Amino acid sequence: MAVRLTKNSIDLGIVTNNGAAMVAFYRDVLGFTEEPQTPFHAGGVIHRLRCGTSLIKLVVPEDSSPKGPGGGAITSATGLRYWTMIVDNLREIVAECEAAGSKVVFPVTEIRLGVSIAIVEDPDTNLVEFVAMEGARAVS
């Protein structure tokens, strides 16, 4: 059976022990809209940031002891490998990230005719990929 979406985007949860820096990166550097935070059922808080119709959920568990990659419950591991946004202001975004001290791990590069990408690290070193496609326009 295929997934039948009722929303044209996904919500992404990132578990972090670095809540303030992560919120600042996604809200202040990338310009996501902050929504009211909610309590996390296992203790802690979820910072909710809107990216278009997607919701980025930064989960800050009550137990902030360091954890590494692995499976299990939501708070048994931090981070993800990478996620992607399609944008129309790639160079501006990368410049803003650099100015804020984010590491650019893959500079703006045309990977095929009309398609350029760049990848930066967020404060937890999760990779955030930005893709610009010739002719694509921003959506509201």
GUNULO-691569 format. One record per atom (N, C-alpha, C, O): residue number from 1; residue in three letters; atom name; x, y, z. Coordinates in nm, 2 decimals, decimal comma. Example, Ala and Ser with C-alpha at 12.3 -4.5 7.8 and 13.67 -1.06 7.14 Angstrom:
// residues 2
SITE     i    aa   at        x        y        z
SITE     1   Ala    N     1,32    -0,57     0,78
SITE     1   Ala   CA     1,23    -0,45     0,78
SITE     1   Ala    C     1,32    -0,33     0,78
SITE     1   Ala    O     1,42    -0,33     0,85
SITE     2   Ser    N     1,28    -0,22     0,71
SITE     2   Ser   CA     1,37    -0,11     0,71
SITE     2   Ser    C     1,29     0,00     0,79
SITE     2   Ser    O     1,34     0,11     0,80
END
This chain:
// residues 140
SITE     i    aa   at        x        y        z
SITE     1   Met    N     0,08    -0,12     0,00
SITE     1   Met   CA     0,00     0,00     0,00
SITE     1   Met    C     0,09     0,12     0,00
SITE     1   Met    O     0,19     0,13     0,08
SITE     2   Ala    N     0,06     0,22    -0,08
SITE     2   Ala   CA     0,13     0,35    -0,09
SITE     2   Ala    C     0,08     0,44     0,02
SITE     2   Ala    O    -0,03     0,44     0,06
SITE     3   Val    N     0,17     0,53     0,06
SITE     3   Val   CA     0,13     0,64     0,15
SITE     3   Val    C     0,04     0,73     0,08
SITE     3   Val    O     0,07     0,77    -0,04
SITE     4   Arg    N    -0,07     0,77     0,14
SITE     4   Arg   CA    -0,16     0,87     0,08
SITE     4   Arg    C    -0,15     1,00     0,17
SITE     4   Arg    O    -0,20     1,01     0,28
SITE     5   Leu    N    -0,07     1,09     0,12
SITE     5   Leu   CA    -0,04     1,22     0,19
SITE     5   Leu    C    -0,17     1,30     0,20
SITE     5   Leu    O    -0,25     1,31     0,11
SITE     6   Thr    N    -0,18     1,37     0,31
SITE     6   Thr   CA    -0,28     1,48     0,33
SITE     6   Thr    C    -0,21     1,61     0,34
SITE     6   Thr    O    -0,28     1,71     0,36
SITE     7   Lys    N    -0,08     1,62     0,33
SITE     7   Lys   CA     0,00     1,74     0,33
SITE     7   Lys    C     0,11     1,72     0,22
SITE     7   Lys    O     0,16     1,61     0,21
SITE     8   Asn    N     0,14     1,82     0,14
SITE     8   Asn   CA     0,24     1,81     0,03
SITE     8   Asn    C     0,38     1,82     0,08
SITE     8   Asn    O     0,47     1,86     0,00
SITE     9   Ser    N     0,41     1,80     0,20
SITE     9   Ser   CA     0,55     1,81     0,25
SITE     9   Ser    C     0,56     1,71     0,37
SITE     9   Ser    O     0,47     1,65     0,42
SITE    10   Ile    N     0,69     1,70     0,42
SITE    10   Ile   CA     0,71     1,62     0,54
SITE    10   Ile    C     0,75     1,71     0,65
SITE    10   Ile    O     0,79     1,82     0,64
SITE    11   Asp    N     0,74     1,65     0,77
SITE    11   Asp   CA     0,79     1,71     0,89
SITE    11   Asp    C     0,92     1,63     0,93
SITE    11   Asp    O     0,92     1,51     0,92
SITE    12   Leu    N     1,02     1,71     0,97
SITE    12   Leu   CA     1,15     1,64     1,00
SITE    12   Leu    C     1,18     1,67     1,15
SITE    12   Leu    O     1,18     1,78     1,20
SITE    13   Gly    N     1,22     1,56     1,22
SITE    13   Gly   CA     1,26     1,57     1,36
SITE    13   Gly    C     1,41     1,56     1,37
SITE    13   Gly    O     1,46     1,46     1,32
SITE    14   Ile    N     1,47     1,65     1,44
SITE    14   Ile   CA     1,61     1,64     1,46
SITE    14   Ile    C     1,63     1,65     1,61
SITE    14   Ile    O     1,60     1,74     1,68
SITE    15   Val    N     1,69     1,54     1,67
SITE    15   Val   CA     1,72     1,54     1,81
SITE    15   Val    C     1,85     1,60     1,84
SITE    15   Val    O     1,95     1,57     1,77
SITE    16   Thr    N     1,86     1,69     1,94
SITE    16   Thr   CA     1,98     1,77     1,96
SITE    16   Thr    C     2,00     1,79     2,11
SITE    16   Thr    O     1,91     1,80     2,19
SITE    17   Asn    N     2,13     1,80     2,15
SITE    17   Asn   CA     2,17     1,85     2,28
SITE    17   Asn    C     2,21     1,99     2,28
SITE    17   Asn    O     2,27     2,04     2,37
SITE    18   Asn    N     2,19     2,06     2,17
SITE    18   Asn   CA     2,24     2,19     2,14
SITE    18   Asn    C     2,13     2,28     2,09
SITE    18   Asn    O     2,14     2,35     1,99
SITE    19   Gly    N     2,02     2,29     2,17
SITE    19   Gly   CA     1,90     2,35     2,13
SITE    19   Gly    C     1,91     2,50     2,09
SITE    19   Gly    O     1,86     2,54     1,98
SITE    20   Ala    N     1,98     2,58     2,17
SITE    20   Ala   CA     1,98     2,72     2,14
SITE    20   Ala    C     2,05     2,75     2,01
SITE    20   Ala    O     2,01     2,83     1,93
SITE    21   Ala    N     2,17     2,68     1,99
SITE    21   Ala   CA     2,24     2,70     1,86
SITE    21   Ala    C     2,16     2,65     1,74
SITE    21   Ala    O     2,17     2,72     1,64
SITE    22   Met    N     2,10     2,54     1,76
SITE    22   Met   CA     2,02     2,48     1,65
SITE    22   Met    C     1,90     2,57     1,61
SITE    22   Met    O     1,87     2,60     1,50
SITE    23   Val    N     1,83     2,62     1,71
SITE    23   Val   CA     1,72     2,72     1,69
SITE    23   Val    C     1,77     2,84     1,62
SITE    23   Val    O     1,71     2,89     1,52
SITE    24   Ala    N     1,88     2,90     1,67
SITE    24   Ala   CA     1,94     3,02     1,61
SITE    24   Ala    C     1,97     3,00     1,46
SITE    24   Ala    O     1,95     3,08     1,38
SITE    25   Phe    N     2,03     2,88     1,43
SITE    25   Phe   CA     2,07     2,85     1,29
SITE    25   Phe    C     1,95     2,85     1,20
SITE    25   Phe    O     1,94     2,92     1,10
SITE    26   Tyr    N     1,85     2,77     1,24
SITE    26   Tyr   CA     1,73     2,75     1,15
SITE    26   Tyr    C     1,64     2,87     1,15
SITE    26   Tyr    O     1,58     2,90     1,05
SITE    27   Arg    N     1,63     2,94     1,26
SITE    27   Arg   CA     1,54     3,05     1,27
SITE    27   Arg    C     1,61     3,18     1,22
SITE    27   Arg    O     1,56     3,25     1,13
SITE    28   Asp    N     1,73     3,21     1,27
SITE    28   Asp   CA     1,80     3,34     1,24
SITE    28   Asp    C     1,88     3,34     1,12
SITE    28   Asp    O     1,88     3,44     1,04
SITE    29   Val    N     1,95     3,23     1,09
SITE    29   Val   CA     2,03     3,22     0,97
SITE    29   Val    C     1,95     3,19     0,85
SITE    29   Val    O     1,96     3,25     0,74
SITE    30   Leu    N     1,87     3,08     0,86
SITE    30   Leu   CA     1,80     3,03     0,74
SITE    30   Leu    C     1,66     3,10     0,73
SITE    30   Leu    O     1,60     3,09     0,62
SITE    31   Gly    N     1,61     3,17     0,83
SITE    31   Gly   CA     1,49     3,24     0,83
SITE    31   Gly    C     1,36     3,16     0,84
SITE    31   Gly    O     1,26     3,21     0,80
SITE    32   Phe    N     1,37     3,04     0,90
SITE    32   Phe   CA     1,25     2,97     0,93
SITE    32   Phe    C     1,16     3,04     1,03
SITE    32   Phe    O     1,21     3,11     1,11
SITE    33   Thr    N     1,03     3,02     1,02
SITE    33   Thr   CA     0,94     3,08     1,11
SITE    33   Thr    C     0,92     2,99     1,24
SITE    33   Thr    O     0,88     2,88     1,23
SITE    34   Glu    N     0,94     3,05     1,35
SITE    34   Glu   CA     0,93     2,98     1,48
SITE    34   Glu    C     0,78     2,97     1,52
SITE    34   Glu    O     0,71     3,08     1,52
SITE    35   Glu    N     0,74     2,85     1,55
SITE    35   Glu   CA     0,60     2,84     1,61
SITE    35   Glu    C     0,62     2,80     1,76
SITE    35   Glu    O     0,73     2,78     1,81
SITE    36   Pro    N     0,50     2,80     1,83
SITE    36   Pro   CA     0,52     2,77     1,97
SITE    36   Pro    C     0,58     2,64     2,00
SITE    36   Pro    O     0,55     2,54     1,93
SITE    37   Gln    N     0,67     2,63     2,10
SITE    37   Gln   CA     0,73     2,51     2,13
SITE    37   Gln    C     0,63     2,42     2,21
SITE    37   Gln    O     0,54     2,47     2,27
SITE    38   Thr    N     0,65     2,29     2,20
SITE    38   Thr   CA     0,56     2,20     2,27
SITE    38   Thr    C     0,65     2,11     2,36
SITE    38   Thr    O     0,76     2,08     2,33
SITE    39   Pro    N     0,59     2,05     2,46
SITE    39   Pro   CA     0,66     1,96     2,55
SITE    39   Pro    C     0,68     1,83     2,47
SITE    39   Pro    O     0,60     1,79     2,39
SITE    40   Phe    N     0,79     1,76     2,50
SITE    40   Phe   CA     0,82     1,63     2,44
SITE    40   Phe    C     0,77     1,53     2,54
SITE    40   Phe    O     0,80     1,54     2,66
SITE    41   His    N     0,70     1,43     2,49
SITE    41   His   CA     0,64     1,33     2,58
SITE    41   His    C     0,73     1,25     2,67
SITE    41   His    O     0,69     1,21     2,77
SITE    42   Ala    N     0,86     1,24     2,63
SITE    42   Ala   CA     0,96     1,17     2,71
SITE    42   Ala    C     1,04     1,26     2,80
SITE    42   Ala    O     1,14     1,22     2,85
SITE    43   Gly    N     1,00     1,39     2,80
SITE    43   Gly   CA     1,08     1,49     2,88
SITE    43   Gly    C     1,16     1,57     2,79
SITE    43   Gly    O     1,23     1,52     2,70
SITE    44   Gly    N     1,15     1,70     2,81
SITE    44   Gly   CA     1,22     1,80     2,72
SITE    44   Gly    C     1,12     1,88     2,64
SITE    44   Gly    O     1,01     1,90     2,68
SITE    45   Val    N     1,17     1,94     2,53
SITE    45   Val   CA     1,09     2,03     2,46
SITE    45   Val    C     1,11     2,01     2,31
SITE    45   Val    O     1,22     1,96     2,27
SITE    46   Ile    N     1,01     2,04     2,23
SITE    46   Ile   CA     1,02     2,04     2,08
SITE    46   Ile    C     1,01     2,19     2,03
SITE    46   Ile    O     0,90     2,25     2,05
SITE    47   His    N     1,12     2,24     1,97
SITE    47   His   CA     1,11     2,37     1,90
SITE    47   His    C     1,06     2,34     1,76
SITE    47   His    O     1,11     2,26     1,69
SITE    48   Arg    N     0,96     2,41     1,72
SITE    48   Arg   CA     0,89     2,39     1,60
SITE    48   Arg    C     0,92     2,51     1,50
SITE    48   Arg    O     0,89     2,62     1,54
SITE    49   Leu    N     0,98     2,48     1,39
SITE    49   Leu   CA     1,02     2,58     1,29
SITE    49   Leu    C     0,96     2,55     1,16
SITE    49   Leu    O     0,98     2,44     1,11
SITE    50   Arg    N     0,89     2,64     1,10
SITE    50   Arg   CA     0,82     2,62     0,97
SITE    50   Arg    C     0,91     2,66     0,85
SITE    50   Arg    O     0,98     2,76     0,85
SITE    51   Cys    N     0,92     2,57     0,76
SITE    51   Cys   CA     1,00     2,58     0,63
SITE    51   Cys    C     0,90     2,55     0,52
SITE    51   Cys    O     0,88     2,44     0,48
SITE    52   Gly    N     0,84     2,66     0,46
SITE    52   Gly   CA     0,73     2,64     0,37
SITE    52   Gly    C     0,62     2,56     0,44
SITE    52   Gly    O     0,57     2,61     0,54
SITE    53   Thr    N     0,58     2,45     0,38
SITE    53   Thr   CA     0,47     2,38     0,45
SITE    53   Thr    C     0,53     2,26     0,53
SITE    53   Thr    O     0,46     2,19     0,60
SITE    54   Ser    N     0,66     2,25     0,53
SITE    54   Ser   CA     0,73     2,15     0,62
SITE    54   Ser    C     0,75     2,21     0,76
SITE    54   Ser    O     0,75     2,33     0,78
SITE    55   Leu    N     0,76     2,12     0,85
SITE    55   Leu   CA     0,78     2,16     0,99
SITE    55   Leu    C     0,91     2,09     1,03
SITE    55   Leu    O     0,93     1,97     1,02
SITE    56   Ile    N     1,01     2,17     1,08
SITE    56   Ile   CA     1,13     2,12     1,13
SITE    56   Ile    C     1,12     2,12     1,28
SITE    56   Ile    O     1,10     2,22     1,35
SITE    57   Lys    N     1,13     2,00     1,34
SITE    57   Lys   CA     1,11     1,98     1,49
SITE    57   Lys    C     1,24     1,95     1,55
SITE    57   Lys    O     1,30     1,85     1,53
SITE    58   Leu    N     1,29     2,05     1,63
SITE    58   Leu   CA     1,42     2,03     1,70
SITE    58   Leu    C     1,38     1,98     1,84
SITE    58   Leu    O     1,33     2,05     1,92
SITE    59   Val    N     1,41     1,85     1,86
SITE    59   Val   CA     1,38     1,79     1,99
SITE    59   Val    C     1,49     1,80     2,08
SITE    59   Val    O     1,60     1,75     2,05
SITE    60   Val    N     1,47     1,87     2,20
SITE    60   Val   CA     1,58     1,88     2,30
SITE    60   Val    C     1,53     1,80     2,42
SITE    60   Val    O     1,45     1,84     2,50
SITE    61   Pro    N     1,59     1,68     2,43
SITE    61   Pro   CA     1,55     1,59     2,54
SITE    61   Pro    C     1,59     1,65     2,68
SITE    61   Pro    O     1,69     1,72     2,69
SITE    62   Glu    N     1,52     1,61     2,78
SITE    62   Glu   CA     1,56     1,65     2,92
SITE    62   Glu    C     1,69     1,60     2,96
SITE    62   Glu    O     1,77     1,67     3,01
SITE    63   Asp    N     1,72     1,48     2,92
SITE    63   Asp   CA     1,85     1,42     2,95
SITE    63   Asp    C     1,94     1,46     2,83
SITE    63   Asp    O     1,93     1,40     2,72
SITE    64   Ser    N     2,03     1,55     2,85
SITE    64   Ser   CA     2,11     1,60     2,75
SITE    64   Ser    C     2,25     1,54     2,74
SITE    64   Ser    O     2,34     1,60     2,68
SITE    65   Ser    N     2,27     1,42     2,80
SITE    65   Ser   CA     2,40     1,36     2,79
SITE    65   Ser    C     2,43     1,32     2,65
SITE    65   Ser    O     2,34     1,29     2,57
SITE    66   Pro    N     2,55     1,33     2,61
SITE    66   Pro   CA     2,59     1,30     2,47
SITE    66   Pro    C     2,55     1,16     2,43
SITE    66   Pro    O     2,55     1,07     2,51
SITE    67   Lys    N     2,50     1,15     2,31
SITE    67   Lys   CA     2,46     1,02     2,25
SITE    67   Lys    C     2,52     1,02     2,11
SITE    67   Lys    O     2,54     1,12     2,04
SITE    68   Gly    N     2,54     0,90     2,06
SITE    68   Gly   CA     2,59     0,89     1,92
SITE    68   Gly    C     2,48     0,83     1,83
SITE    68   Gly    O     2,37     0,81     1,87
SITE    69   Pro    N     2,52     0,81     1,71
SITE    69   Pro   CA     2,42     0,75     1,61
SITE    69   Pro    C     2,38     0,61     1,66
SITE    69   Pro    O     2,46     0,54     1,73
SITE    70   Gly    N     2,26     0,57     1,62
SITE    70   Gly   CA     2,21     0,44     1,66
SITE    70   Gly    C     2,06     0,44     1,64
SITE    70   Gly    O     2,00     0,54     1,61
SITE    71   Gly    N     2,01     0,32     1,66
SITE    71   Gly   CA     1,86     0,30     1,65
SITE    71   Gly    C     1,79     0,32     1,78
SITE    71   Gly    O     1,85     0,36     1,88
SITE    72   Gly    N     1,67     0,28     1,78
SITE    72   Gly   CA     1,59     0,29     1,91
SITE    72   Gly    C     1,49     0,40     1,91
SITE    72   Gly    O     1,45     0,45     1,81
SITE    73   Ala    N     1,46     0,44     2,04
SITE    73   Ala   CA     1,36     0,55     2,06
SITE    73   Ala    C     1,41     0,68     2,00
SITE    73   Ala    O     1,53     0,69     1,97
SITE    74   Ile    N     1,32     0,77     1,99
SITE    74   Ile   CA     1,35     0,90     1,93
SITE    74   Ile    C     1,48     0,97     2,00
SITE    74   Ile    O     1,56     1,02     1,93
SITE    75   Thr    N     1,49     0,96     2,13
SITE    75   Thr   CA     1,60     1,03     2,20
SITE    75   Thr    C     1,72     0,94     2,22
SITE    75   Thr    O     1,81     0,97     2,29
SITE    76   Ser    N     1,72     0,82     2,16
SITE    76   Ser   CA     1,84     0,73     2,17
SITE    76   Ser    C     1,95     0,77     2,08
SITE    76   Ser    O     2,06     0,71     2,09
SITE    77   Ala    N     1,93     0,86     1,99
SITE    77   Ala   CA     2,04     0,90     1,90
SITE    77   Ala    C     2,01     1,05     1,85
SITE    77   Ala    O     1,90     1,09     1,86
SITE    78   Thr    N     2,12     1,11     1,81
SITE    78   Thr   CA     2,10     1,25     1,76
SITE    78   Thr    C     2,12     1,26     1,62
SITE    78   Thr    O     2,20     1,18     1,56
SITE    79   Gly    N     2,06     1,36     1,55
SITE    79   Gly   CA     2,09     1,39     1,42
SITE    79   Gly    C     2,03     1,31     1,30
SITE    79   Gly    O     1,95     1,22     1,33
SITE    80   Leu    N     2,08     1,33     1,19
SITE    80   Leu   CA     2,05     1,27     1,06
SITE    80   Leu    C     2,16     1,29     0,97
SITE    80   Leu    O     2,26     1,35     1,00
SITE    81   Arg    N     2,16     1,23     0,85
SITE    81   Arg   CA     2,27     1,24     0,76
SITE    81   Arg    C     2,26     1,37     0,68
SITE    81   Arg    O     2,36     1,46     0,68
SITE    82   Tyr    N     2,16     1,39     0,60
SITE    82   Tyr   CA     2,14     1,52     0,53
SITE    82   Tyr    C     1,99     1,53     0,49
SITE    82   Tyr    O     1,92     1,43     0,48
SITE    83   Trp    N     1,95     1,66     0,46
SITE    83   Trp   CA     1,82     1,68     0,40
SITE    83   Trp    C     1,84     1,80     0,31
SITE    83   Trp    O     1,93     1,87     0,31
SITE    84   Thr    N     1,74     1,81     0,22
SITE    84   Thr   CA     1,75     1,90     0,10
SITE    84   Thr    C     1,64     2,00     0,09
SITE    84   Thr    O     1,52     1,97     0,12
SITE    85   Met    N     1,67     2,12     0,05
SITE    85   Met   CA     1,58     2,22     0,01
SITE    85   Met    C     1,60     2,27    -0,13
SITE    85   Met    O     1,72     2,29    -0,16
SITE    86   Ile    N     1,50     2,29    -0,21
SITE    86   Ile   CA     1,51     2,35    -0,34
SITE    86   Ile    C     1,49     2,50    -0,32
SITE    86   Ile    O     1,39     2,54    -0,27
SITE    87   Val    N     1,59     2,58    -0,37
SITE    87   Val   CA     1,59     2,72    -0,34
SITE    87   Val    C     1,61     2,80    -0,47
SITE    87   Val    O     1,66     2,75    -0,57
SITE    88   Asp    N     1,59     2,93    -0,46
SITE    88   Asp   CA     1,62     3,02    -0,58
SITE    88   Asp    C     1,72     3,12    -0,54
SITE    88   Asp    O     1,75     3,21    -0,62
SITE    89   Asn    N     1,78     3,12    -0,42
SITE    89   Asn   CA     1,88     3,21    -0,38
SITE    89   Asn    C     2,00     3,14    -0,32
SITE    89   Asn    O     2,05     3,18    -0,21
SITE    90   Leu    N     2,06     3,04    -0,39
SITE    90   Leu   CA     2,16     2,96    -0,34
SITE    90   Leu    C     2,28     3,03    -0,29
SITE    90   Leu    O     2,33     3,01    -0,18
SITE    91   Arg    N     2,34     3,12    -0,37
SITE    91   Arg   CA     2,46     3,19    -0,33
SITE    91   Arg    C     2,43     3,28    -0,20
SITE    91   Arg    O     2,52     3,29    -0,12
SITE    92   Glu    N     2,32     3,34    -0,20
SITE    92   Glu   CA     2,29     3,43    -0,08
SITE    92   Glu    C     2,28     3,34     0,05
SITE    92   Glu    O     2,33     3,38     0,15
SITE    93   Ile    N     2,22     3,23     0,04
SITE    93   Ile   CA     2,20     3,14     0,15
SITE    93   Ile    C     2,34     3,09     0,20
SITE    93   Ile    O     2,37     3,10     0,32
SITE    94   Val    N     2,43     3,05     0,11
SITE    94   Val   CA     2,56     3,00     0,15
SITE    94   Val    C     2,64     3,12     0,21
SITE    94   Val    O     2,71     3,10     0,31
SITE    95   Ala    N     2,63     3,24     0,15
SITE    95   Ala   CA     2,70     3,35     0,21
SITE    95   Ala    C     2,65     3,38     0,35
SITE    95   Ala    O     2,73     3,41     0,44
SITE    96   Glu    N     2,52     3,37     0,37
SITE    96   Glu   CA     2,46     3,40     0,51
SITE    96   Glu    C     2,51     3,29     0,60
SITE    96   Glu    O     2,54     3,32     0,72
SITE    97   Cys    N     2,51     3,17     0,56
SITE    97   Cys   CA     2,56     3,06     0,65
SITE    97   Cys    C     2,71     3,08     0,69
SITE    97   Cys    O     2,75     3,06     0,80
SITE    98   Glu    N     2,79     3,11     0,59
SITE    98   Glu   CA     2,93     3,14     0,61
SITE    98   Glu    C     2,95     3,25     0,71
SITE    98   Glu    O     3,03     3,25     0,80
SITE    99   Ala    N     2,87     3,36     0,69
SITE    99   Ala   CA     2,88     3,48     0,78
SITE    99   Ala    C     2,85     3,44     0,92
SITE    99   Ala    O     2,90     3,50     1,02
SITE   100   Ala    N     2,76     3,35     0,94
SITE   100   Ala   CA     2,71     3,30     1,07
SITE   100   Ala    C     2,81     3,20     1,13
SITE   100   Ala    O     2,78     3,15     1,24
SITE   101   Gly    N     2,91     3,16     1,06
SITE   101   Gly   CA     3,01     3,07     1,11
SITE   101   Gly    C     2,98     2,92     1,07
SITE   101   Gly    O     3,05     2,83     1,13
SITE   102   Ser    N     2,88     2,89     0,99
SITE   102   Ser   CA     2,86     2,76     0,95
SITE   102   Ser    C     2,96     2,71     0,85
SITE   102   Ser    O     3,01     2,78     0,77
SITE   103   Lys    N     3,00     2,58     0,86
SITE   103   Lys   CA     3,10     2,52     0,77
SITE   103   Lys    C     3,03     2,48     0,64
SITE   103   Lys    O     2,93     2,42     0,64
SITE   104   Val    N     3,09     2,53     0,53
SITE   104   Val   CA     3,04     2,49     0,40
SITE   104   Val    C     3,13     2,37     0,36
SITE   104   Val    O     3,25     2,38     0,34
SITE   105   Val    N     3,06     2,25     0,35
SITE   105   Val   CA     3,13     2,13     0,33
SITE   105   Val    C     3,13     2,10     0,18
SITE   105   Val    O     3,22     2,02     0,13
SITE   106   Phe    N     3,05     2,16     0,10
SITE   106   Phe   CA     3,04     2,15    -0,05
SITE   106   Phe    C     3,00     2,28    -0,10
SITE   106   Phe    O     2,89     2,32    -0,09
SITE   107   Pro    N     3,10     2,36    -0,16
SITE   107   Pro   CA     3,06     2,49    -0,21
SITE   107   Pro    C     2,97     2,49    -0,33
SITE   107   Pro    O     2,94     2,38    -0,39
SITE   108   Val    N     2,91     2,60    -0,36
SITE   108   Val   CA     2,82     2,61    -0,47
SITE   108   Val    C     2,89     2,55    -0,60
SITE   108   Val    O     3,00     2,60    -0,64
SITE   109   Thr    N     2,83     2,45    -0,65
SITE   109   Thr   CA     2,88     2,38    -0,77
SITE   109   Thr    C     2,77     2,34    -0,86
SITE   109   Thr    O     2,67     2,29    -0,82
SITE   110   Glu    N     2,79     2,36    -0,99
SITE   110   Glu   CA     2,70     2,32    -1,09
SITE   110   Glu    C     2,72     2,17    -1,11
SITE   110   Glu    O     2,83     2,13    -1,16
SITE   111   Ile    N     2,63     2,08    -1,07
SITE   111   Ile   CA     2,65     1,94    -1,08
SITE   111   Ile    C     2,60     1,88    -1,22
SITE   111   Ile    O     2,64     1,77    -1,26
SITE   112   Arg    N     2,51     1,95    -1,28
SITE   112   Arg   CA     2,47     1,92    -1,42
SITE   112   Arg    C     2,41     2,05    -1,47
SITE   112   Arg    O     2,38     2,14    -1,40
SITE   113   Leu    N     2,39     2,05    -1,60
SITE   113   Leu   CA     2,34     2,17    -1,67
SITE   113   Leu    C     2,22     2,23    -1,60
SITE   113   Leu    O     2,12     2,16    -1,59
SITE   114   Gly    N     2,23     2,35    -1,55
SITE   114   Gly   CA     2,11     2,41    -1,48
SITE   114   Gly    C     2,08     2,37    -1,34
SITE   114   Gly    O     1,98     2,42    -1,28
SITE   115   Val    N     2,16     2,29    -1,28
SITE   115   Val   CA     2,14     2,24    -1,14
SITE   115   Val    C     2,27     2,27    -1,06
SITE   115   Val    O     2,37     2,21    -1,09
SITE   116   Ser    N     2,26     2,35    -0,96
SITE   116   Ser   CA     2,37     2,38    -0,87
SITE   116   Ser    C     2,33     2,34    -0,73
SITE   116   Ser    O     2,22     2,35    -0,69
SITE   117   Ile    N     2,43     2,29    -0,65
SITE   117   Ile   CA     2,41     2,26    -0,51
SITE   117   Ile    C     2,52     2,32    -0,42
SITE   117   Ile    O     2,62     2,36    -0,47
SITE   118   Ala    N     2,49     2,32    -0,29
SITE   118   Ala   CA     2,58     2,35    -0,19
SITE   118   Ala    C     2,54     2,28    -0,06
SITE   118   Ala    O     2,42     2,26    -0,05
SITE   119   Ile    N     2,63     2,24     0,02
SITE   119   Ile   CA     2,60     2,17     0,15
SITE   119   Ile    C     2,67     2,24     0,26
SITE   119   Ile    O     2,79     2,27     0,25
SITE   120   Val    N     2,59     2,27     0,37
SITE   120   Val   CA     2,65     2,33     0,49
SITE   120   Val    C     2,62     2,24     0,61
SITE   120   Val    O     2,53     2,16     0,60
SITE   121   Glu    N     2,70     2,27     0,71
SITE   121   Glu   CA     2,67     2,20     0,84
SITE   121   Glu    C     2,59     2,29     0,93
SITE   121   Glu    O     2,61     2,41     0,94
SITE   122   Asp    N     2,49     2,23     1,00
SITE   122   Asp   CA     2,42     2,30     1,11
SITE   122   Asp    C     2,50     2,29     1,23
SITE   122   Asp    O     2,61     2,22     1,23
SITE   123   Pro    N     2,47     2,35     1,34
SITE   123   Pro   CA     2,55     2,35     1,46
SITE   123   Pro    C     2,58     2,21     1,52
SITE   123   Pro    O     2,68     2,19     1,59
SITE   124   Asp    N     2,50     2,11     1,48
SITE   124   Asp   CA     2,52     1,97     1,53
SITE   124   Asp    C     2,60     1,89     1,42
SITE   124   Asp    O     2,61     1,77     1,44
SITE   125   Thr    N     2,64     1,95     1,32
SITE   125   Thr   CA     2,71     1,89     1,20
SITE   125   Thr    C     2,62     1,80     1,11
SITE   125   Thr    O     2,67     1,72     1,04
SITE   126   Asn    N     2,49     1,82     1,13
SITE   126   Asn   CA     2,40     1,76     1,03
SITE   126   Asn    C     2,42     1,84     0,90
SITE   126   Asn    O     2,44     1,96     0,90
SITE   127   Leu    N     2,41     1,77     0,79
SITE   127   Leu   CA     2,43     1,83     0,66
SITE   127   Leu    C     2,30     1,88     0,60
SITE   127   Leu    O     2,20     1,81     0,60
SITE   128   Val    N     2,30     2,01     0,56
SITE   128   Val   CA     2,19     2,07     0,49
SITE   128   Val    C     2,22     2,10     0,35
SITE   128   Val    O     2,32     2,18     0,33
SITE   129   Glu    N     2,15     2,04     0,26
SITE   129   Glu   CA     2,18     2,06     0,11
SITE   129   Glu    C     2,08     2,16     0,05
SITE   129   Glu    O     1,96     2,15     0,08
SITE   130   Phe    N     2,13     2,25    -0,02
SITE   130   Phe   CA     2,05     2,35    -0,10
SITE   130   Phe    C     2,07     2,32    -0,25
SITE   130   Phe    O     2,19     2,31    -0,29
SITE   131   Val    N     1,96     2,31    -0,32
SITE   131   Val   CA     1,97     2,29    -0,46
SITE   131   Val    C     1,90     2,40    -0,54
SITE   131   Val    O     1,78     2,43    -0,50
SITE   132   Ala    N     1,96     2,45    -0,64
SITE   132   Ala   CA     1,90     2,56    -0,72
SITE   132   Ala    C     1,89     2,50    -0,86
SITE   132   Ala    O     1,99     2,44    -0,92
SITE   133   Met    N     1,77     2,51    -0,92
SITE   133   Met   CA     1,75     2,46    -1,05
SITE   133   Met    C     1,71     2,58    -1,14
SITE   133   Met    O     1,61     2,65    -1,11
SITE   134   Glu    N     1,78     2,59    -1,25
SITE   134   Glu   CA     1,75     2,70    -1,35
SITE   134   Glu    C     1,60     2,70    -1,38
SITE   134   Glu    O     1,54     2,60    -1,41
SITE   135   Gly    N     1,54     2,82    -1,37
SITE   135   Gly   CA     1,40     2,83    -1,40
SITE   135   Gly    C     1,30     2,81    -1,29
SITE   135   Gly    O     1,18     2,84    -1,29
SITE   136   Ala    N     1,35     2,75    -1,17
SITE   136   Ala   CA     1,26     2,73    -1,06
SITE   136   Ala    C     1,24     2,86    -0,99
SITE   136   Ala    O     1,34     2,94    -0,98
SITE   137   Arg    N     1,13     2,88    -0,93
SITE   137   Arg   CA     1,09     3,00    -0,87
SITE   137   Arg    C     1,05     2,98    -0,72
SITE   137   Arg    O     0,99     2,87    -0,69
SITE   138   Ala    N     1,07     3,08    -0,64
SITE   138   Ala   CA     1,03     3,06    -0,50
SITE   138   Ala    C     0,88     3,05    -0,49
SITE   138   Ala    O     0,80     3,11    -0,57
SITE   139   Val    N     0,83     2,97    -0,39
SITE   139   Val   CA     0,69     2,95    -0,36
SITE   139   Val    C     0,66     3,02    -0,23
SITE   139   Val    O     0,75     3,04    -0,14
SITE   140   Ser    N     0,54     3,06    -0,21
SITE   140   Ser   CA     0,50     3,13    -0,09
SITE   140   Ser    C     0,47     3,03     0,02
SITE   140   Ser    O     0,43     3,07     0,13
END
